[in-house]
Amino acid sequence: MSLHILKTMPADEAYWCTTERLQQLAIQNLYQLELALAPPS
């Protein structure tokens, strides 16, 4: 997931992106995906 995010972000943002920031973005995206795929309650 981190690799996908890194490839899809703008080049200037990717250049300055730290490993910690990339990990945070991956966790956020996975959480959003989980929410989107969850059945409505």
C-alpha positions in Angstrom: 0.0 0.0 0.0 2.8 2.4 0.8 4.4 1.8 -2.6 1.1 2.6 -4.3 0.7 5.8 -2.4 4.3 6.8 -3.1 3.8 6.2 -6.9 0.5 8.1 -7.0 1.4 11.2 -5.0 2.9 14.3 -6.7 6.6 14.2 -7.4 7.5 17.1 -5.1 5.5 15.7 -2.2 7.0 12.2 -2.7 10.5 13.6 -2.7 10.0 15.1 0.8 7.9 12.3 2.2 9.4 10.5 5.2 8.9 6.8 5.9 6.8 7.7 9.0 4.5 10.0 6.9 4.2 7.3 4.2 3.2 4.8 6.9 0.6 7.2 8.3 -0.9 7.7 4.9 -1.0 4.0 4.2 -2.9 3.4 7.5 -5.3 6.2 6.8 -6.0 4.8 3.3 -6.5 1.3 4.6 -8.9 2.5 7.3 -10.9 4.5 4.7 -11.0 1.3 2.5 -12.3 -0.7 5.4 -15.0 1.9 6.1 -16.0 1.9 2.5 -16.3 -1.9 2.2 -18.1 -2.4 5.6 -21.8 -3.3 5.4 -24.1 -0.4 6.5 -25.2 -0.7 10.0 
